[in-house]
């Protein structure tokens, strides 16, 4: 695409996935037995599986799509212990000891990823870079200074500065030197290549339907095959199983990214604002191409804020401040946001001794997934881990009660209110091409999307997870659940869990 051609529609695939060679792992076709079954082939699942294989376990990974084709393939892939204002949030909701543990674990994860890149010889663009949280205006200065204060108390060697690698001045920033960035798809698929073989296997296009706990767990797939294992790890971004009440303790949030080809070097660091509207920036070089990634514009999944203008705002920011050639990629991603700001890593429920979970990474999955791999592999191998108690999914955090109440109010409002709201139109014939509407159908409502060719696609609006009514995401042309984050294509197929069953089709003439 030339510098003068901006008419082409940007790819909705990520830069990382578009530049990656295809994977070639088969679907599971027959019953298997192993030591540990891992559900999810993103960075959390693959990292944990490799750690367990190195301990001598036979591991089977089951991935609904392709390895690193989910949230891990749609990240900015910053590898840092300085994460926006995360430490001050943890300090507020869980206390200073928890903030210190999170900082130390994240710093160790940065080091561990670098070691794995070297040990496995993974060509993934790994490079060290300084991380910054900066104030986009005077109203964010206090948040930056508070983050610096908490980070110092937590043991991070941060410093306040106004000298940032940006083409515009900032009011204040906190910097942590010698963090890192990489290509997440090449990294995770490099780990996967090291995992496959010697009794361990990866299966793609293999969706899990149920898990039965016991001294020998049984993981049943939608294709009918069963994996029997001593232990099971659920590493599916949002927990797959309706137990542990994760849906009541974690919100699902979407954020948007654009990848712009630029002249020269975009920036020498990894940067993110301390407030809203969020702007997350990093550079990437691929051959002769220099790239700028700009992320932000986030909102809760299922919100009516999911509009194409989100991408437009990020592109305007890039063009205003950088020498942009073109913007060939734009994509979005989804993250689990625990109400107490700490990931969930450990036993799935209080009664679980063989079923484990890794979730709630809050947009910082590179480090949190690596922490999870260490905590879970130690747990399964019977070793002590210094961070296990901090990330225990069954912890009680009184300070997070207001955030928990707010999250449940959001769910209750949609579960009840969306049923009482009127349909947008009485007939599917009123739905314009390229748009969607909630259409009256008898005494109920259905969702209708009409594609550019004029064909109407009708689906039930009832989420197959727990029955909330779906909202249309106009930015990505999907039906999204405002309660727990499940997403469905316009034909009803599952795009993101915790739902595992597709939407029922509905007549839309």
Secondary structure as the mmCIF struct_conf table of DSSP 4:
data_model
#
loop_
_struct_conf.conf_type_id
_struct_conf.id
_struct_conf.beg_label_comp_id
_struct_conf.beg_label_asym_id
_struct_conf.beg_label_seq_id
_struct_conf.end_label_comp_id
_struct_conf.end_label_asym_id
_struct_conf.end_label_seq_id
TURN_TY1_P TURN_TY1_P1 UNK A 3 UNK A 4
BEND BEND1 UNK A 8 UNK A 8
HELX_LH_PP_P HELX_LH_PP_P1 UNK A 9 UNK A 10
STRN STRN1 UNK A 11 UNK A 11
BEND BEND2 UNK A 12 UNK A 13
HELX_RH_AL_P HELX_RH_AL_P1 UNK A 15 UNK A 18
TURN_TY1_P TURN_TY1_P2 UNK A 19 UNK A 19
BEND BEND3 UNK A 20 UNK A 20
HELX_LH_PP_P HELX_LH_PP_P2 UNK A 21 UNK A 23
HELX_LH_PP_P HELX_LH_PP_P3 UNK A 25 UNK A 28
BEND BEND4 UNK A 30 UNK A 30
STRN STRN2 UNK A 32 UNK A 39
BEND BEND5 UNK A 42 UNK A 42
HELX_RH_AL_P HELX_RH_AL_P2 UNK A 43 UNK A 54
TURN_TY1_P TURN_TY1_P3 UNK A 55 UNK A 56
STRN STRN3 UNK A 59 UNK A 62
BEND BEND6 UNK A 64 UNK A 66
TURN_TY1_P TURN_TY1_P4 UNK A 67 UNK A 68
BEND BEND7 UNK A 70 UNK A 70
HELX_RH_3T_P HELX_RH_3T_P1 UNK A 71 UNK A 74
BEND BEND8 UNK A 75 UNK A 75
STRN STRN4 UNK A 78 UNK A 79
BEND BEND9 UNK A 81 UNK A 81
TURN_TY1_P TURN_TY1_P5 UNK A 84 UNK A 85
HELX_RH_AL_P HELX_RH_AL_P3 UNK A 86 UNK A 94
HELX_RH_AL_P HELX_RH_AL_P4 UNK A 96 UNK A 120
TURN_TY1_P TURN_TY1_P6 UNK A 121 UNK A 121
BEND BEND10 UNK A 124 UNK A 124
STRN STRN5 UNK A 127 UNK A 134
BEND BEND11 UNK A 136 UNK A 137
HELX_RH_3T_P HELX_RH_3T_P2 UNK A 138 UNK A 140
HELX_RH_AL_P HELX_RH_AL_P5 UNK A 141 UNK A 153
TURN_TY1_P TURN_TY1_P7 UNK A 154 UNK A 155
STRN STRN6 UNK A 158 UNK A 161
BEND BEND12 UNK A 162 UNK A 162
BEND BEND13 UNK A 165 UNK A 168
BEND BEND14 UNK A 171 UNK A 171
STRN STRN7 UNK A 173 UNK A 181
HELX_RH_AL_P HELX_RH_AL_P6 UNK A 184 UNK A 195
BEND BEND15 UNK A 196 UNK A 196
STRN STRN8 UNK A 197 UNK A 197
TURN_TY1_P TURN_TY1_P8 UNK A 198 UNK A 199
STRN STRN9 UNK A 200 UNK A 200
STRN STRN10 UNK A 201 UNK A 203
BEND BEND16 UNK A 204 UNK A 205
STRN STRN11 UNK A 208 UNK A 212
BEND BEND17 UNK A 214 UNK A 216
STRN STRN12 UNK A 217 UNK A 221
TURN_TY1_P TURN_TY1_P9 UNK A 222 UNK A 223
BEND BEND18 UNK A 224 UNK A 224
STRN STRN13 UNK A 226 UNK A 234
BEND BEND19 UNK A 236 UNK A 238
BEND BEND20 UNK A 241 UNK A 242
TURN_TY1_P TURN_TY1_P10 UNK A 244 UNK A 245
HELX_RH_AL_P HELX_RH_AL_P7 UNK A 246 UNK A 249
STRN STRN14 UNK A 250 UNK A 262
BEND BEND21 UNK A 263 UNK A 264
BEND BEND22 UNK A 268 UNK A 269
STRN STRN15 UNK A 270 UNK A 273
BEND BEND23 UNK A 274 UNK A 277
HELX_LH_PP_P HELX_LH_PP_P4 UNK A 278 UNK A 278
STRN STRN16 UNK A 279 UNK A 286
TURN_TY1_P TURN_TY1_P11 UNK A 287 UNK A 288
STRN STRN17 UNK A 289 UNK A 300
TURN_TY1_P TURN_TY1_P12 UNK A 301 UNK A 302
TURN_TY1_P TURN_TY1_P13 UNK A 304 UNK A 305
TURN_TY1_P TURN_TY1_P14 UNK A 308 UNK A 308
HELX_RH_AL_P HELX_RH_AL_P8 UNK A 309 UNK A 321
BEND BEND24 UNK A 322 UNK A 322
STRN STRN18 UNK A 324 UNK A 338
TURN_TY1_P TURN_TY1_P15 UNK A 339 UNK A 340
BEND BEND25 UNK A 341 UNK A 341
STRN STRN19 UNK A 344 UNK A 347
BEND BEND26 UNK A 348 UNK A 349
TURN_TY1_P TURN_TY1_P16 UNK A 350 UNK A 351
BEND BEND27 UNK A 353 UNK A 354
STRN STRN20 UNK A 355 UNK A 359
TURN_TY1_P TURN_TY1_P17 UNK A 362 UNK A 363
HELX_RH_AL_P HELX_RH_AL_P9 UNK A 365 UNK A 381
TURN_TY1_P TURN_TY1_P18 UNK A 382 UNK A 382
TURN_TY1_P TURN_TY1_P19 UNK A 386 UNK A 391
TURN_TY1_P TURN_TY1_P20 UNK A 393 UNK A 394
HELX_RH_3T_P HELX_RH_3T_P3 UNK A 398 UNK A 400
HELX_RH_AL_P HELX_RH_AL_P10 UNK A 401 UNK A 420
BEND BEND28 UNK A 421 UNK A 421
HELX_LH_PP_P HELX_LH_PP_P5 UNK A 422 UNK A 423
BEND BEND29 UNK A 424 UNK A 424
STRN STRN21 UNK A 425 UNK A 425
BEND BEND30 UNK A 426 UNK A 426
HELX_RH_3T_P HELX_RH_3T_P4 UNK A 428 UNK A 430
BEND BEND31 UNK A 431 UNK A 431
HELX_LH_PP_P HELX_LH_PP_P6 UNK A 432 UNK A 432
TURN_TY1_P TURN_TY1_P21 UNK A 433 UNK A 434
STRN STRN22 UNK A 435 UNK A 441
TURN_TY1_P TURN_TY1_P22 UNK A 442 UNK A 443
STRN STRN23 UNK A 444 UNK A 450
TURN_TY1_P TURN_TY1_P23 UNK A 452 UNK A 453
BEND BEND32 UNK A 454 UNK A 454
STRN STRN24 UNK A 456 UNK A 460
STRN STRN25 UNK A 462 UNK A 462
TURN_TY1_P TURN_TY1_P24 UNK A 464 UNK A 466
HELX_LH_PP_P HELX_LH_PP_P7 UNK A 468 UNK A 468
STRN STRN26 UNK A 469 UNK A 469
STRN STRN27 UNK A 470 UNK A 473
TURN_TY1_P TURN_TY1_P25 UNK A 474 UNK A 477
STRN STRN28 UNK A 478 UNK A 481
TURN_TY1_P TURN_TY1_P26 UNK A 482 UNK A 484
STRN STRN29 UNK A 487 UNK A 489
TURN_TY1_P TURN_TY1_P27 UNK A 490 UNK A 491
BEND BEND33 UNK A 492 UNK A 492
STRN STRN30 UNK A 494 UNK A 496
BEND BEND34 UNK A 497 UNK A 498
BEND BEND35 UNK A 501 UNK A 501
HELX_LH_PP_P HELX_LH_PP_P8 UNK A 502 UNK A 504
STRN STRN31 UNK A 505 UNK A 506
#
